[in-house]
Amino acid sequence: MDTQDFIQMIHNVCLDLLPIGLFVLVVYLIMFLKKLIGTMKTLDTTLQTSTKMIENCDKQVSKLDAPLATVGELSQTIDQVHEVSKTALTSALVVLINNLTSIKDYLLNKVMPNEETEIVVDDEQLEA
């Protein structure tokens, strides 16, 4: 048996095995496509279910719009009340500080109506 006969024998074996190999390849390809189609059907079902869930969530969120708007308005009202009360308290303190001398004199006159008193303010003596 020379090399030419050996190569011819391998060629014949390959020609006999080629249809068997192609048949096996086609069977695997058919199995792969069957699994792919099953996966696509499952994916379609999953997407339909998720679409329904998303629509349900949108409905629930839209139900919360009115209460959230109310909470927002309430928060703004509380902020406005806080600002007004802070301004009023500041104004009252400014008036109190500006009129502290008059208030002190008034109170001293009420406590000691006919007596002259000496008051020390910032190391200065004042007579009331």
Contact map, one row per residue, 1 for C-alpha under 8 A:
11101100000000000000000000000000000000000000000000000000000000000000000000000000000000000000000000000000000000000000000000000000
11111100000000000000000000000000000000000000000000000000000000000000000000000000000000000000000000000000000000000000000000000000
11111110000000000000000000000000000000000000000000000000000000000000000000000000000000000000000000000000000000000000000000000000
01111111000000000000000000000000000000000000000000000000000000000000000000000000000000000000000000000000000000000000000000000000
11111111100000000000000000000000000000000000000000000000000000000000000000000000000000000000000000000000000000000000000000000000
11111111110000000000000000000000000000000000000000000000000000000000000000000000000000000000000000000000000000000000000000000000
00111111111000000000000000000000000000000000000000000000000000000000000000000000000000000000000000000000000000000000000000000000
00011111111100000000000000000000000000000000000000000000000000000000000000000000000000000000000000000000000000000000000000000000
00001111111110000000000000000000000000000000000000000000000000000000000000000000000000000000000000000000000000000000000000000000
00000111111111000000000000000000000000000000000000000000000000000000000000000000000000000000000000000000000000000000000000000000
00000011111111100000000000000000000000000000000000000000000000000000000000000000000000000000000000000000000000000000000000000000
00000001111111110000000000000000000000000000000000000000000000000000000000000000000000000000000000000000000000000000000000000000
00000000111111111000000000000000000000000000000000000000000000000000000000000000000000000000000000000000000000000000000000000000
00000000011111111100000000000000000000000000000000000000000000000000000000000000000000000000000000000000000000000000000000000000
00000000001111111110000000000000000000000000000000000000000000000000000000000000000000000000000000000000000000000000000000000000
00000000000111111111000000000000000000000000000000000000000000000000000000000000000000000000000000000000000000000000000000000000
00000000000011111111100000000000000000000000000000000000000000000000000000000000000000000000000000000000000000000000000000000000
00000000000001111111110000000000000000000000000000000000000000000000000000000000000000000000000000000000000000000000000000000000
00000000000000111111111000000000000000000000000000000000000000000000000000000000000000000000000000000000000000000000000000000000
00000000000000011111111100000000000000000000000000000000000000000000000000000000000000000000000000000000000000000000000000000000
00000000000000001111111110000000000000000000000000000000000000000000000000000000000000000000000000000000000000000000000000000000
00000000000000000111111111000000000000000000000000000000000000000000000000000000000000000000000000000000000000000000000000000000
00000000000000000011111111100000000000000000000000000000000000000000000000000000000000000000000000000000000000000000000000000000
00000000000000000001111111110000000000000000000000000000000000000000000000000000000000000000000000000000000000000000000000000000
00000000000000000000111111111000000000000000000000000000000000000000000000000000000000000000000000000000000000000000000000000000
00000000000000000000011111111100000000000000000000000000000000000000000000000000000000000000000000000000000000000000000000000000
00000000000000000000001111111110000000000000000000000000000000000000000000000000000000000000000000000000000000000000000000000000
00000000000000000000000111111111000000000000000000000000000000000000000000000000000000000000000000000000000000000000000000000000
00000000000000000000000011111111100000000000000000000000000000000000000000000000000000000000000000000000000000000000000000000000
00000000000000000000000001111111110000000000000000000000000000000000000000000000000000000000000000000000000000000000000000000000
00000000000000000000000000111111111000000000000000000000000000000000000000000000000000000000000000000000000000000000000000000000
00000000000000000000000000011111111100000000000000000000000000000000000000000000000000000000000000000000000000000000000000000000
00000000000000000000000000001111111110000000000000000000000000000000000000000000000000000000000000000000000000000000000000000000
00000000000000000000000000000111111111000000000000000000000000000000000000000000000000000000000000000000000000000000000000000000
00000000000000000000000000000011111111100000000000000000000000000000000000000000000000000000000000000000000000000000000000000000
00000000000000000000000000000001111111110000000000000000000000000000000000000000000000000000000000000000000000000000000000000000
00000000000000000000000000000000111111111000000000000000000000000000000000000000000000000000000000000000000000000000000000000000
00000000000000000000000000000000011111111100000000000000000000000000000000000000000000000000000000000000000000000000000000000000
00000000000000000000000000000000001111111110000000000000000000000000000000000000000000000000000000000000000000000000000000000000
00000000000000000000000000000000000111111111000000000000000000000000000000000000000000000000000000000000000000000000000000000000
00000000000000000000000000000000000011111111100000000000000000000000000000000000000000000000000000000000000000000000000000000000
00000000000000000000000000000000000001111111110000000000000000000000000000000000000000000000000000000000000000000000000000000000
00000000000000000000000000000000000000111111111000000000000000000000000000000000000000000000000000000000000000000000000000000000
00000000000000000000000000000000000000011111111100000000000000000000000000000000000000000000000000000000000000000000000000000000
00000000000000000000000000000000000000001111111110000000000000000000000000000000000000000000000000000000000000000000000000000000
00000000000000000000000000000000000000000111111111000000000000000000000000000000000000000000000000000000000000000000000000000000
00000000000000000000000000000000000000000011111111100000000000000000000000000000000000000000000000000000000000000000000000000000
00000000000000000000000000000000000000000001111111110000000000000000000000000000000000000000000000000000000000000000000000000000
00000000000000000000000000000000000000000000111111111000000000000000000000000000000000000000000000000000000000000000000000000000
00000000000000000000000000000000000000000000011111111100000000000000000000000000000000000000000000000000000000000000000000000000
00000000000000000000000000000000000000000000001111111110000000000000000000000000000000000000000000000000000000000000000000000000
00000000000000000000000000000000000000000000000111111111000000000000000000000000000000000000000000000000000000000000000000000000
00000000000000000000000000000000000000000000000011111111100000000000000000000000000000000000000000000000000000000000000000000000
00000000000000000000000000000000000000000000000001111111110000000000000000000000000000000000000000000000000000000000000000000000
00000000000000000000000000000000000000000000000000111111111000000000000000000000000000000000000000000000000000000000000000000000
00000000000000000000000000000000000000000000000000011111111100000000000000000000000000000000000000000000000000000000000000000000
00000000000000000000000000000000000000000000000000001111111110000000000000000000000000000000000000000000000000000000000000000000
00000000000000000000000000000000000000000000000000000111111111000000000000000000000000000000000000000000000000000000000000000000
00000000000000000000000000000000000000000000000000000011111111100000000000000000000000000000000000000000000000000000000000000000
00000000000000000000000000000000000000000000000000000001111111110000000000000000000000000000000000000000000000000000000000000000
00000000000000000000000000000000000000000000000000000000111111111000000000000000000000000000000000000000000000000000000000000000
00000000000000000000000000000000000000000000000000000000011111111000000000000000000000000000000000000000000000000000000000000000
00000000000000000000000000000000000000000000000000000000001111111100000000000000000000000000000000000000000000000000000000000000
00000000000000000000000000000000000000000000000000000000000111111111000000000000000000000000000000000000000000000000000000000000
00000000000000000000000000000000000000000000000000000000000011111111100000000000000000000000000000000000000000000000000000000000
00000000000000000000000000000000000000000000000000000000000000111111110000000000000000000000000000000000000000000000000000000000
00000000000000000000000000000000000000000000000000000000000000011111111000000000000000000000000000000000000000000000000000000000
00000000000000000000000000000000000000000000000000000000000000011111111100000000000000000000000000000000000000000000000000000000
00000000000000000000000000000000000000000000000000000000000000001111111110000000000000000000000000000000000000000000000000000000
00000000000000000000000000000000000000000000000000000000000000000111111111000000000000000000000000000000000000000000000000000000
00000000000000000000000000000000000000000000000000000000000000000011111111100000000000000000000000000000000000000000000000000000
00000000000000000000000000000000000000000000000000000000000000000001111111110000000000000000000000000000000000000000000000000000
00000000000000000000000000000000000000000000000000000000000000000000111111111000000000000000000000000000000000000000000000000000
00000000000000000000000000000000000000000000000000000000000000000000011111111100000000000000000000000000000000000000000000000000
00000000000000000000000000000000000000000000000000000000000000000000001111111110000000000000000000000000000000000000000000000000
00000000000000000000000000000000000000000000000000000000000000000000000111111111000000000000000000000000000000000000000000000000
00000000000000000000000000000000000000000000000000000000000000000000000011111111100000000000000000000000000000000000000000000000
00000000000000000000000000000000000000000000000000000000000000000000000001111111110000000000000000000000000000000000000000000000
00000000000000000000000000000000000000000000000000000000000000000000000000111111111000000000000000000000000000000000000000000000
00000000000000000000000000000000000000000000000000000000000000000000000000011111111100000000000000000000000000000000000000000000
00000000000000000000000000000000000000000000000000000000000000000000000000001111111110000000000000000000000000000000000000000000
00000000000000000000000000000000000000000000000000000000000000000000000000000111111111000000000000000000000000000000000000000000
00000000000000000000000000000000000000000000000000000000000000000000000000000011111111100000000000000000000000000000000000000000
00000000000000000000000000000000000000000000000000000000000000000000000000000001111111110000000000000000000000000000000000000000
00000000000000000000000000000000000000000000000000000000000000000000000000000000111111111000000000000000000000000000000000000000
00000000000000000000000000000000000000000000000000000000000000000000000000000000011111111100000000000000000000000000000000000000
00000000000000000000000000000000000000000000000000000000000000000000000000000000001111111110000000000000000000000000000000000000
00000000000000000000000000000000000000000000000000000000000000000000000000000000000111111111000000000000000000000000000000000000
00000000000000000000000000000000000000000000000000000000000000000000000000000000000011111111100000000000000000000000000000000000
00000000000000000000000000000000000000000000000000000000000000000000000000000000000001111111110000000000000000000000000000000000
00000000000000000000000000000000000000000000000000000000000000000000000000000000000000111111111000000000000000000000000000000000
00000000000000000000000000000000000000000000000000000000000000000000000000000000000000011111111100000000000000000000000000000000
00000000000000000000000000000000000000000000000000000000000000000000000000000000000000001111111110000000000000000000000000000000
00000000000000000000000000000000000000000000000000000000000000000000000000000000000000000111111111000000000000000000000000000000
00000000000000000000000000000000000000000000000000000000000000000000000000000000000000000011111111100000000000000000000000000000
00000000000000000000000000000000000000000000000000000000000000000000000000000000000000000001111111110000000000000000000000000000
00000000000000000000000000000000000000000000000000000000000000000000000000000000000000000000111111110000000000000000000000000000
00000000000000000000000000000000000000000000000000000000000000000000000000000000000000000000011111111000000000000000000000000000
00000000000000000000000000000000000000000000000000000000000000000000000000000000000000000000001111111110000000000000000000000000
00000000000000000000000000000000000000000000000000000000000000000000000000000000000000000000000111111111000000000000000000000000
00000000000000000000000000000000000000000000000000000000000000000000000000000000000000000000000001111111100000000000000000000000
00000000000000000000000000000000000000000000000000000000000000000000000000000000000000000000000000111111110000000000000000000000
00000000000000000000000000000000000000000000000000000000000000000000000000000000000000000000000000111111111000000000000000000000
00000000000000000000000000000000000000000000000000000000000000000000000000000000000000000000000000011111111100000000000000000000
00000000000000000000000000000000000000000000000000000000000000000000000000000000000000000000000000001111111110000000000000000001
00000000000000000000000000000000000000000000000000000000000000000000000000000000000000000000000000000111111111000000000000000000
00000000000000000000000000000000000000000000000000000000000000000000000000000000000000000000000000000011111111100000000000000000
00000000000000000000000000000000000000000000000000000000000000000000000000000000000000000000000000000001111111111000000000000000
00000000000000000000000000000000000000000000000000000000000000000000000000000000000000000000000000000000111111111100000000000000
00000000000000000000000000000000000000000000000000000000000000000000000000000000000000000000000000000000011111111000000000000000
00000000000000000000000000000000000000000000000000000000000000000000000000000000000000000000000000000000001111111000000000000000
00000000000000000000000000000000000000000000000000000000000000000000000000000000000000000000000000000000000111111110000000000000
00000000000000000000000000000000000000000000000000000000000000000000000000000000000000000000000000000000000111111110000000000000
00000000000000000000000000000000000000000000000000000000000000000000000000000000000000000000000000000000000010011111000000000000
00000000000000000000000000000000000000000000000000000000000000000000000000000000000000000000000000000000000000011111100000000000
00000000000000000000000000000000000000000000000000000000000000000000000000000000000000000000000000000000000000000111110000000011
00000000000000000000000000000000000000000000000000000000000000000000000000000000000000000000000000000000000000000011111000000011
00000000000000000000000000000000000000000000000000000000000000000000000000000000000000000000000000000000000000000001111100001111
00000000000000000000000000000000000000000000000000000000000000000000000000000000000000000000000000000000000000000000111110001111
00000000000000000000000000000000000000000000000000000000000000000000000000000000000000000000000000000000000000000000011111111100
00000000000000000000000000000000000000000000000000000000000000000000000000000000000000000000000000000000000000000000001111111100
00000000000000000000000000000000000000000000000000000000000000000000000000000000000000000000000000000000000000000000000111110000
00000000000000000000000000000000000000000000000000000000000000000000000000000000000000000000000000000000000000000000000111111000
00000000000000000000000000000000000000000000000000000000000000000000000000000000000000000000000000000000000000000000000111111100
00000000000000000000000000000000000000000000000000000000000000000000000000000000000000000000000000000000000000000000011110111110
00000000000000000000000000000000000000000000000000000000000000000000000000000000000000000000000000000000000000000000011110011111
00000000000000000000000000000000000000000000000000000000000000000000000000000000000000000000000000000000000000000001111000001111
00000000000000000000000000000000000000000000000000000000000000000000000000000000000000000000000000000000100000000001111000000111
